[in-house]
Structure formats: structure tokens, C-alpha cells
Amino acid sequence: MSSSVDENIELLEITSPSSTKSYIKTKLKIADNKVGSPPTSSPAHSAKGKPPQPKPRKLALATIKKHKRKLSRTATEATSESQETSNSIKEKHDDFTESIFSSKSDTRSYREKFKERFESVKRQAGKSVSKAHTLRTSTENVKSLKRNLHLIKKENEEIENVLQNYQKNKVQRDGETESVSKIEAYNFFCGENNEDSDVENKETIDLKDFSKSTDVLIAVTDKDDEEPIQFTPADNLYFNIKLSENELYWKPSRNRPKITEKIESEEPRLLAEEGYYVDEKPKLASSHLAILEQRLLSVGEKKWFNCEGELNLLPNPSIETSYKPYLYKQVNKDLETEYVSATIDAVSNEDIFIPHSNILDISILSIKLKHHPLFSPEHVLEQRLITFYDLYKQKLNGNKLERISKRLDALRNTKKNIEATPNSNSEINLKKLEDCINNIRKLRELYFEESRQNREILKSILQTWKDIKKIRQTNNYSNTAIKLNIRKEKCNYEQERRVWDANIEEACNETVSELELELQKRMLNYKKELEQWKLEVEDQEHSEEEIPKKPKKPTKSIDHDIIAQEVSDRFNECFKPPGEPILHFNLSYDNEISDKIENSKEKLRRNVVATTKIYLRLICNKMEVCKSKIVPLTERFTCFIDESFSVQLSTIPEYLIIEVHEQPSTLLKRKLGEIKVVIPPRNVTMAQSKIIEEYFEKDEIVHYKHEGVGSGIEFKKIFPDNNEEDERILYTSGIITCKTGWDISTIDAHVFEETSELEVVQDLLNEDGTINVKKLIEWANENNPDPQDPKNSALYEYIKNYEEDIGIIQNSTKSYFRCNPDMAPFEFCEPKDIEENLRFKVLELRDRNEPEFVGMVVPNRLKEIPADILSDYNRRRKEEGKNLIEDDFDYDEDEIDSKRVHGRKYLKQVYTKVFQQCRNAENNLIYEDVVNEKLLPHIENLTKNIISNILSWFQFQPTINILTPKPTRKTASKITDFNASVKIKINIKSAMNVPLRNAVRSMRSMSNENSEETTVKPFVVATYQNVSLHTAVVDGTDPVYNEELILPLETANTDYLSPNSLSGSIVIRLFDEVTITTRNGNAKARNWLGSIEIPVSAIAYNNKMEGLFKLRKPTNLLGYEQEVDDAYSNTRVSNARQAAVQHTYLSLKVTLQPNIPKLTQSMDELETTELPYIKQHILNWNEAYNNEYPNRKFSAFAVDINGKTTCVTRYIRPLEPPQLNLDRFDVSLEQCARYVSMIPFTDSNKFYQNVWLSTEQLLKLMVGSVIDHAIALTCYLTSLDLETWLLLGYGLLHGTTAYVLIREYNRESQIPLHFIYDVVTATKYDIMDVLCPLQKIFCVINEQNVWGNVQRTDQIQLTRFDFMRRSDWLPLFTNQVSAPTNSVQQKLIYSVTPDIKQLEVRIDKKIRKKISKLRKHERTVWNHHLSRAFKNTVIKNETGSMLGRRNSELYPEIRNFTSSNFINGYIINMPYTTVSTILATIVATGVHLYEGVDTEFGLAVKIYPYPNHVLAVWICFAAIISRQLDF
Amino acid sequence: MSDGTFLLSLSGQIDYISILAGAGSSWHCKYEFVAGPDWKIVGGLEAGLSQTANVVSNGEDIVLNLPIDIVYKSTNLHGWPQIVLSVYSGINLQGYGRSHIPLQPGLHKLNISLSKPQPSSFLGYLGTFFGYQPELLQPKMLASTAGNNLIQMMSSGEVYVTINNVFQGLNILGYDIGRVN
């Protein structure tokens, strides 16, 4: 071995470098080509070419390994060299692919050339590789490889040259071939039918072969230490396995064997053809069948096949249809699944695992033998006597006889009554009489019978007793202890005789009358029959047939004597004859049984009796279970056993058998008899069970030689001398007294209740589980439960109530409600207890949202609740009962204030009541209040845009941009925001027309003032409930702010369940910032310029309010320029225009985010004053309108002061306005408006805007909503013969509110002009005006009708006001339904306004006091001179405004002041509400904050009274800085 | 407690949300407590917002482990506290859940089913395909009955909450909370 190795080393030394080189090269090539081939398959491929020769290969590999180190140096050299070549080849390859990419035609020649080369190389290499493994050919191979390498080198050079050429060409053609090459490339890689790809495929396959070998070799060269053994091709095990498997395994073929193979006989018999019945065979797949058959045949078991050559397949045993009938409803009791409620207790768990130990207790008390063979005759008689005596007792107790006689008497009385009635011959009476007589007869018979029986018993008893006595006498001894005591009761013979006779006579009479009656009947019958017969006879004459017999005439056969005889016989038989004493019996057992007897037979008998013993056997299921003790038979033949047994039953039989056995001393044991004891129901315990007396008898024949009578003997035989016809045969018989019951431990209490009650209850229940009263009554009648038993009283009550209910409806006496008894356990206390408990009461009221209790904390303990907690509530309840304001309201000395206070209070009550109604109504929320769908409009717009774009696409006008900006949402919300998540955002854009300071002029004159002071520096402050925010200060008369102020809205304000939510308003004030000189230098102060009040609810109900808000300026702003319109122009239009220029406007956008839930009134749930059909009509109309125009929702119903709904038209009616001016008779339009605007307004929630007050109520309460005022104004204006409507719409400031619409005709043009009146400010707006606050019109209302706005546009300017046009205005009332006529408006009576001087003074004082108090650091100096000057101005102002003129001109007195002083202040006019509101308004303006040196204040208060307590308050308040001091 | 009040201390956590969550979505949950008028918070937060939890693979539970801690003081049992949960995926609502606080002291595991309001109109329904989802203005309304007749909800998942509550002074006031295991 070693020598050969040495040889190999030498050889390898020479060859290995080159060979490795080529291998590496090819390897790299393949890698570049990226043709991966699984290396595992390589051995197989190589093995294909050459059969495996393991041995030499091993050797070769081993040698290579050994000489590795020597080779290493040369190998590295070679590798570096080969690296180069491989690189070139790599390039070549790249180019090759590239060339294919670039152009097909061009590279064709190259490729072919290359391919040839390649293949030749490959062939060589492949050969060499395959050979490389073998030692034998290695040297040759190495040589050839060397040659090959040279060839490859040469070729490389060649190809390089060619490639260079091509490279050049390619650059030239690059541009034109690019596009083609892509497609080419695609085809090259993906096209299957492409020639090129075929070539490529071939190549890859070839390369695969190649790679295997190279891989192997490289692995060899790379790894130093590992044995190369791993590269041997594996044995083709699979083939071997397969081969061996084929030998070992047998696979049945899938072809069916021939029939001849399967059958033993030569020819198959076809049974079906022969006429035999052949079962249908189950369907099996034929291949399966074939396999099965093949298998069977291979074993040679032909017995599985039948004569037909088929497998003996049995028919399918499963049946598709069910034999079990489907049970409709009726479920078999045994199959029924029972619901057993889950139990936790261990005790009740037991019955899941352990079956009931069915222990039955049987206690046998005694055996009483009624007859026994050992009876002596005396005994027999004794038993007889006892039997009779029992009967006697029974009769006596039953008292039947007496009852029958009483009934008889009663019947007789009725009979007499019937006969006594005057028209006794009428048919009904006759009928009655007949019935009566019949009844009497029957009863009498019964009576006789009963009586006779009694008498018989008496006789028998006496007879038997006589016999006993006789027997005792004859025998000279007695065997029994029985003794009959007879008590005789003496009777009065005479009396009884009379009764006797009378009875007989009566009975006789009755019998006679009965007979007569019968006779009459028979006579009638006879007559009928006779007629019948006659007819028949007539018929028969013609037909000459047998003539039927003529009916016999009944004969009168009443013989009184015979009857009397019969009756008296009967009486003798049945009744005690008169004079016979009445007998009373009593049995006792105190007769002495004689011990000494001479009679030997008797002695024998006694002996036998004494030795005879008796025992009992208890047999259950034919098995003896127990045996009683043996008891001797006593002389009395009564054995007291008194023993109880417990039997545990596995299965419960129907009955047990008790056998009586006798054990005589000498004779065999014998059975005397047996009884069956029925097993009691499961619930009966021993204590409850009754004593059972079972009778047994055995018909045996026994004869004794002794005195014993034996058994099976006739009674007569014993007593031949007995006269009685007793044919009884005496058999052994007796009575066993026993008791059975279940052991108490085995009875579950529940089982007891259920089973005992349920059986009854089941019968009584209807199918649906209710109690069927009829059945209950039936049951009660049947079972007769004791009505006196308190347990049953409920039952009877129930029945009684039911009868009451079913019967005539009468005043049922029951004062209670029968609750479902199952609910009783859930009642944890009496409902009364809860009602009486103050705490519960308060809790309940709070839960009902009664306003007094909302938000109240209820203490847990009763003692902590103040006793008067309900007083407020009760008072309110009481007041609610009163309908209207009392006229004789007791005003205090301060009449004006108290009236207003009372009015506000009352209105609040009304509102609260309405709110309460609404809150407790069912549908008080609308969807929008609950669900936030604010992205929906965005989607709506999106879809609209998409659709319109699609449409415009067809019109070739794709214009509109699809995406409107999506509303962005801030995702992050602070946790602290959750409490006040609702915010009011006020976007203050700009202000217009801010008044200039008056100082401008004056300052100009003062040369030393800077220009800064000359203009105005306004800023805006927004306030809501003590939260104020302000904007920056922007100079100029038209400042632009663009600021957003965010006011938080507390949860208390947004709680929709609180009646006070959303009240109040946001006040936006415009201030001017000024610099004033104080002691501490210059300071900033602000001058109030005006304010806007926006009710929060107005925003909340519309979520958004946007537009130009007119600033409500004071009448006079002192210290600011007033652009006075010197003379009012003639045309009102231009006037309005001018006014627009004059006024200051704020451009605002107020939004509320997010939406908050608001209650909505559902008008159909409230009571109405309208007729039902009108109500329905209005509701339908309103709903249809609101659905169609969701942006213009309004209610055609208003809620009046009593919480009832009224049609809105009824609120409009001409009402005479008050006499406002003394000098002129006519009241002008402006005066009315001003008067109305001077009535105070409420600042409550918009929720209440559906609550409308009539004008009378408004004047009485002196407070009302905007709508109430608008109604009043409309009514006034209607009376002034103006075309006026109440307009419901949406406007700035007040949101959805009411305006007064007036139509005026111009002299010049035919087109009518429309104006609206804002009742709050008493300003008139032209509807065409841009600055008109009205933004949407919902409807207009007048006395006759309501017109809903159905115009498409919301723009006021484009709205047409021709109400007759159906296309523009939808009328509520048409010809079919006309408006309700009677108005809610009453004629107005204006009360006289009391003197206001005091009030004036008081307000003045209070303001002064307040201002002084607020100015803590400064002394407040009041300039009285100014005050006086103001007062005069104010009076003139009022008269001016009443004339409809705004005279803002300063009056000379004030002029004088301004010339010498700086004055900053205002004159404002407001309705008088309370002093505190006036104070608040004054304070809010902040004039008092002036802290300048030598500042004085001037104040004037003037109240102008109008009728009915309407007061216009004028206040002038100014700070005066003396001008001289500035210098 | 001598002043006729009792205390209810709740502590626990919102464990996780089990909902059909797609991979890559991020979720958060908001909780609020709603109680009757007698109930005053003496400690802890009435409302809270969880961190955002990202879902990596489809359908996995969103584990929040958001601690809840609140102490109530009350005089009456009426208006027993309820927890209202709002679950959001990104900024889109995924469901609301509501549950009463357990009436017995001890550790309680609640699984609160979630539901989300259905859009009112067909257009809104179409909008749901584009991620539109109506929301409740005040999720607290779920704790009362008002307005519940107006909304249609669809169930959407479950939130698992662990709550440990302790009472003080309830027995003194005569309330029996039954046998506690």
C-alpha cells in the first residue's frame, strides 16, 4: 500500500498545479454566471458517467491530503495566475451576456463561436474532472489538462481581442439598439420559445454538470484537514430499497380478478336472473373492491365470494329514516330533561352522588281477627254484635234520617206554597208542583227505607245480644268480655200516636194525590194515543191492514182503604210504633270471662287458642324482608304486635305485602292471609301518615273437634235456632292495623313541598303558567279545604276576588294588589317605609330632577336632613296649582321693584315647570345633540363635488377642485381640559368705525400734545361669567385684530339636565386705551366705547355665529367725536345708510366647540289647548317643514304660561298701545318700539324661547324674552293699521329669535319696502340693508296664518315677500283648515306708574356709594355742577328718542364743560330691571378706574316713566379732568 | 366615619384592549368616572388618558396597563360610580365602554364590552369606508339613559380592567354588601 502511495506523490507533484488552476477558473466562471446548482446532486451526476468505485478513490484522496503542504506553495502561485485568467473569463462572460442584450444579429457569430469553444473546453474539463478522481488515469489527464489550459489561454486572448472590437462597435450602436435590446433581454430571460434562451438553458445544464466537479475539487483544495471522503457519490439506496421492497412486499393490483378465479364452480350463477331476491349492495369504489378481492384471493379464501363471484356484502345497516316518531310538544315524561338549579351546598350536593336511601318505615300495630277457626260460637256472635253496633253508631252519627225528614218537611212546605199561590193552575206552577210531588215521593221512599234499616239494625243488635246471653246461659261460662248496655227512653204514647196518625194520613194523602197525578198523566197520554190511533185507523181502512189495538183507557183505581192499609203497614215496618221506648245502646267489654269451665271441648279450644301463635311476614318484591315477633293469640283474638320495621328499598315497588301466619303448637304453620300495603307517596313521613286498616280473608275450610267453630261454615249451621236469615259463610278474616311512612331523614323538604303542591298546582295552571281560576274553583269544590283555616283563606279570597272581577263591575272591596308570590322574597321592606322616610323621599325627588333638589347632597342619616327640606318644594307645588298671577298682589312700599322681582320669579317658575315637563318627557334630545357627526358635512361636500365634477367632465369643464380642506382636529387634548371641554371661541377679526377721541380736535389746538394721543387705541374684551380675555391694542378707527379668544364653558353650564344651563351672555366690550396722568406718573386707563351681548344659548343652539356685530354704543360718548347727522334726511334709506356709517361694527366669529346636548321640546307630548285635528295638522305641517328645511327649524306651537301648547297665530292680535304722549293722540311706530324695548328682557336659555307670553302677561310680569317683546310690538303695530308680521328667523346677537316685519309703501314706487324691527334696541332695519342683523328667515306669522319660508336662498336680500306665492311661502292654514280664532291676547289695561323720584335718588345714591367703595386708593370727588347739566340733557334726550330722533348733540351746558375740561364718560339708556344690574353695567364700563390727579366724577340719573311701570333709565357718568391742570 | 359618609377607594388598571387591531395602528384609551350627585372625589383623577400603544402584529391585544386610582366619598349609594371608556385608534374612535364599579370589595376583573355609534345616514355609512366615524358628544351620557334611544351602536371589542376596591364606613351606615369571598 505504502509503495503505491509514493508513486502517486510523484505524479501529483507534477500535475496538481495546473489541474487546480483550471478547476478554480471554472468555479469562478460559474459563480459569475450565477447559475447555482445544488451541490448534492453532483455525486449522482458523476455516478451516472461512471460506476462508483469506492476503494481507489479513497486512496487518491488520502494521498492528496498527505502532500498538501508540499503543494501549497506551487498552488498559491498557480492560483494567483489563474485568478487573472478567471478575471478575463469573467469579463468575457459579462460581455457575453451584454452582447446578447445589445443585439441579436450582431452577436450571433460571436455566440456561436464562443459556444463551440466553450463546449469543447467544457467537454475536456468535464472529462478531466470526472477522471480526476481516479488514480489510474490521472497522469494522462493532467497532461491533457495542461494542454487544455493552454488552449483556454489562447482563446482568452482571442476573445479579448474580439471583445475589444465589439466594445468599440457597441459604443457606436448604443443609441439605436437600446430600445430593442430591452425587449430582447426580456425575451432572453423570460420567453420560452426563444432560440437564445434555449441555448442559454443548454448552457446552464452543462454548467451544472461542470459545477459539480469543480465544487468538489475546490472544496478539496480549500480545506486542509478534512478528509475528502465526503465527496464520494452515495449509493443509490433508493433503487436498492425499491428493489428489496418489491421482493418483500406484495401489492394487490387494482384490477378486479376474473370471475372464474373467484368462484369454485365453473360458471357463476346469477341469482337475480334466477328469480331470487338480491339485496341492494352498498356502493363501494370499484378499486377498493378490487383490492379487497385481490387480497382475499391471494390468500386463497374463496369462501368470501358468493356463487355470483361477488363479495358477500351485507346491506348497509344504517337506516335513513328514523323509526322513532317525532314528538310534537308532548315530551315523554321519562325523557324530559328537568332543570335542576345549581347548588353549592355540600348537603344538597349529596343527592347528586348518593341516591336517596329510600327507607320506608312500617309499623304494625295490631291484628284483629274477625273470624278465626278457633272462634267459639260466642265469639262469632260477639263479632256479629260488634259489626251491628258499628253500623248503628255510624247511622247515629250520620243522622241521615233526621236530615231526610227535614228536607221532606221543607219540600212539603214548598208544595203548599205553590198550591197557595193564586194562579196555581198556570203551567209553570203545575210543572213545579209536579216536580215537587215527585221529589216528595222519592224522598219519602228514602225516608222509609232509611228508617227501616235503622230499625232492622236495632232488631239485629237486640237479637244478637239475646243470642249471646242465651249462649252464655246455656254454656254456663262466657268466652267474651262484651256487654251491651241498653238504655230505654220512655215516650208519651198519646202524643206519638197523634204524630203517627198524622204522618200516616199525610203519607196517604200524598200517595193519593200522586196517584191522581199519575192518572191525569195517563189520561193525557191516552188521549194522545187515541187520536193517533184514530188517524191510523183511518189510514188503515184504505190499506186494509191489521188494525192496531185501541189503547186502553186507564181506569181510576184509587182505593183509599187499600192505600191507607199499605201506608200503615209501611209505617209499622219502618218506624217505631207509638209508645215504644227509644233504645240507646252502648257496648262495653266488662263482662267477666269465666275461667273455670267444665266443658272439655271448650277447654280444648282454649288450650289450642293459648298455644297458637301469630306472626307477620313482610314481603317486598316476593322476598321476605322482615318477620315480626311471634305473638300469642289471645282469647279476644286481637294481637297487639306493635312493632315497626325499616325497609331500605333500592327500587320502590307499588306495594308491600304483609302476611299473617299462624303457628299452632301442634299443627303446621299456615298462612292466615295477606294484605297489600300501598307504598305512600314520597313525601309522607311516619308522623303524617294515617293508620291503615286492611282487611284480609282466607276462604279455607277448617273443622275442629273442639268448640272452635272452624272456618268455611255457614252461620246457620252454628246457630240452627237462629231465626235470622243469615246466609253468610264464616271464613278466617281479620284486620291489620298498620302505618307506613318514609323515614324523615330521607325526605327532602323541598321535594315534599314541590310534589305535594305541584300535583295540585299543575292541574290548576293554564298552559302559559297562570292560574286557571275555574279549575281552582272546581278543585276547591271537590276537595273542600276548610275555609276557616287561615292557610286556605288566601285561596278563598283569590277565588272571591276573581268572581268579583268577572262578575258585574262593582266597587270591589279589596284594597290591595296581589303581588306575584315569587316576588315576595325580593321585597326587602314595605313600600310604605320608603314613602315615609324623608331621606328616601328626597332621594326620589332628586332623581326626578325636581329643581329644588338638583345637585343637592343628601346626608345618609335621617337626623341630618333638615325637617323643612321639603317646604320649598311643597310651596312651589302649591303655587303651581294657582293659575295666573294674583291681581291683588300685595306690593311692598317699593312697588316697582317688588313687581319686577315677582315677575322674574314667576317667569322662572314657569320656565322651570316647562323644563321639568320636557326633561321628564321621552324624546327630549335630538340626534345631533348626542352624536358628533361634524365630519359628515365634509363628506357631503366631497361627494357633491365629486358628482358635480363627474357631471362637468361630460360638459368638458373640469373646474372645481375636489378637495375642500378637511377640518383639522387637534389630537392631543389635555387631561385638565376634560372638566371644561366645551369652549367658546371668539374670533375677533376687526372693528369698523371706532369713534375718534374728541380730544383730537382739542389736542390739535394744544400744540404740546404728541400725535400719539390724537387717534384711538381700541381693544376688545370678552367676558363670560367672571372670565375676561382681551385682545391686543391696535391703533386706528378700523383696527384689525385677527385674534381668537377662547372662553371655557363650565360643565355646570353645559349640563343639559339643569334648568339654568347656558344662561347668561358673553359680553364683548370695546375699550379705548388712554394714558392718563396719575400721582405715580402716567398710567393706562380705558374708556368704554360700547359693548355687544351675545347670549350663550344663542351660540349653543347654532354652534356658530358670524358676521358684523353692531356695537351697542351709549347714546352719548363723552369725549369722543359724534358724527352728528344734523338733520334727519327725508329718505329713510339714506338715513339708514348714514347710520350704518355712523355705527361701530365688530367683525366676529363666535363658535362653540364641541356641540353640547340640548333638550328639545317635543310638542306632541305636551297638552294642548287646540282641537285635536288642528293639533295634528299643525304637527304634521311643522314636521314636514322642519324635515325639508333643517336649517330653518321652528315650532308652530308655542308653550303658554301653563305649559300647554298653543298655535302661534293666536298670539297675534291688534292690541292698543299705551298712551305714550299726552300732546299727540296717535302713538307712532317708533314710540311703540321704544316702549317695548324698555320692558326688561330675560337672559335665560334659548330653550325657553318656545315659551311665549301674551302681551298682558308680559306687562304684568315686566320681563320676557325677545320673542315676547316682538309679539307685543307686532300686536301694537297691527293696531296701528300697519302691515305687520312676526318674523321668526336667525339673526346676529340673538340667534334664532323673532323680529317684527313691517311692509311699507313708498309714494314713488310700487314696490313695497320691508323693514324689520329689532325689539331689543328698538331699531329699524331695511331688509335690503347689508348690515341688517337678520340672516335667515324661518317663517312669518300673523293673525291668520303662518308662512314657512320655502325659498331656496337664505339670503335676505334675495328673499321675496309675496306671501301669496305658494312656491315661496308655505302657508300653514289653507282653505281646508283655518286658523283657530280665539286669541290668547287679552285687552290690555295699563296700570299707572307710581312716582319714580325716590327710585331716581336711590339709584343715584347707590351708584355713588358703589363707585366710592371701588375706588379704594383715591378720594372720589363728585362734581355737582356737571350732574345738574346732565340731567337737563337727559330729559331732552328722552323726548328726542320718543320722537324717533337720536339727538346726540351735546347740549350747551355740557359744551361749556368740555371746553374747559376733559370729559370721559357716557350717557346710557337702559330699561329698569334692578338697581344691581344697573350698578353692574356701570361698573363694567370701568370709568371709575380713572385714577388721574384731580379727577372728578359727574353722575346723573334720570328715570323717564311710561305707563305700566315701564321705566327708561338714563344714566350719565363721566370722569372730568380739569383742563387747566394739564398745563 | 362619624359624619355619615363612607369612602370608596378604587385602584386598578386598564389592562388591555382586545379588539380587531391591525398591525401598525396605534391606540389609546380614555377613561372617565361618572357618579351621582352625592359622590365627591377626595383623591385621584376623575378622568385620564392612556399612553399610545402601537400594534405590531395583526390582532394582538393592546396592552395599556394604565393605572386608575380614585377615592370617592359619598353619603348615599345612589349614583354608584361608573367608568366610561373611550378607545381610539389614532384619532379615530373605536368604541365606548361602560361599567359599574363592582359592589363588593376585593379584586375584580372586568371585561367591558365596547361599542361604537353607527352613522345616521347612508352617506355617513358610505363615509365609514373612508374612515369616518361618528362620535358621542358626551360619552358620559352612556352612564345615564338620556338620549340612548337615539343612537345605534355596534359592538367592537373588549377592554379588560382590573379593579381593586376598598370601602370604609359602609357597614357602619348599615349597608350590607353581602358575603365577600
HADDOCK unambig.tbl for C-alpha pairs under 7 A between the chains (distance, minus, plus):
assign (segid A and resid 855 and name CA) (segid B and resid 37 and name CA) 5.62 0.50 0.50
assign (segid A and resid 856 and name CA) (segid B and resid 37 and name CA) 6.86 0.50 0.50
assign (segid A and resid 857 and name CA) (segid B and resid 37 and name CA) 6.33 0.50 0.50
assign (segid A and resid 857 and name CA) (segid B and resid 38 and name CA) 4.90 0.50 0.50
assign (segid A and resid 858 and name CA) (segid B and resid 38 and name CA) 6.56 0.50 0.50
assign (segid A and resid 858 and name CA) (segid B and resid 75 and name CA) 6.81 0.50 0.50
assign (segid A and resid 859 and name CA) (segid B and resid 4 and name CA) 6.84 0.50 0.50
assign (segid A and resid 859 and name CA) (segid B and resid 75 and name CA) 5.49 0.50 0.50
assign (segid A and resid 860 and name CA) (segid B and resid 4 and name CA) 5.43 0.50 0.50
assign (segid A and resid 860 and name CA) (segid B and resid 5 and name CA) 6.79 0.50 0.50
assign (segid A and resid 860 and name CA) (segid B and resid 75 and name CA) 4.88 0.50 0.50
assign (segid A and resid 860 and name CA) (segid B and resid 76 and name CA) 5.88 0.50 0.50
assign (segid A and resid 861 and name CA) (segid B and resid 4 and name CA) 6.23 0.50 0.50
assign (segid A and resid 925 and name CA) (segid B and resid 147 and name CA) 5.80 0.50 0.50
assign (segid A and resid 927 and name CA) (segid B and resid 150 and name CA) 5.88 0.50 0.50
assign (segid A and resid 930 and name CA) (segid B and resid 136 and name CA) 5.70 0.50 0.50
assign (segid A and resid 930 and name CA) (segid B and resid 137 and name CA) 5.56 0.50 0.50
assign (segid A and resid 930 and name CA) (segid B and resid 147 and name CA) 6.68 0.50 0.50
assign (segid A and resid 931 and name CA) (segid B and resid 134 and name CA) 6.38 0.50 0.50
assign (segid A and resid 931 and name CA) (segid B and resid 135 and name CA) 5.46 0.50 0.50
assign (segid A and resid 931 and name CA) (segid B and resid 136 and name CA) 4.28 0.50 0.50
assign (segid A and resid 931 and name CA) (segid B and resid 137 and name CA) 5.50 0.50 0.50
assign (segid A and resid 932 and name CA) (segid B and resid 134 and name CA) 5.59 0.50 0.50
assign (segid A and resid 932 and name CA) (segid B and resid 135 and name CA) 4.80 0.50 0.50
assign (segid A and resid 932 and name CA) (segid B and resid 136 and name CA) 5.30 0.50 0.50
assign (segid A and resid 932 and name CA) (segid B and resid 137 and name CA) 5.30 0.50 0.50
assign (segid A and resid 933 and name CA) (segid B and resid 134 and name CA) 4.94 0.50 0.50
assign (segid A and resid 933 and name CA) (segid B and resid 135 and name CA) 6.60 0.50 0.50
assign (segid A and resid 936 and name CA) (segid B and resid 124 and name CA) 6.33 0.50 0.50
assign (segid A and resid 939 and name CA) (segid B and resid 127 and name CA) 6.68 0.50 0.50
assign (segid A and resid 971 and name CA) (segid B and resid 91 and name CA) 6.20 0.50 0.50
assign (segid A and resid 975 and name CA) (segid B and resid 48 and name CA) 6.26 0.50 0.50
assign (segid A and resid 975 and name CA) (segid B and resid 49 and name CA) 6.81 0.50 0.50
assign (segid A and resid 1155 and name CA) (segid B and resid 137 and name CA) 6.55 0.50 0.50
assign (segid A and resid 1156 and name CA) (segid B and resid 137 and name CA) 6.45 0.50 0.50
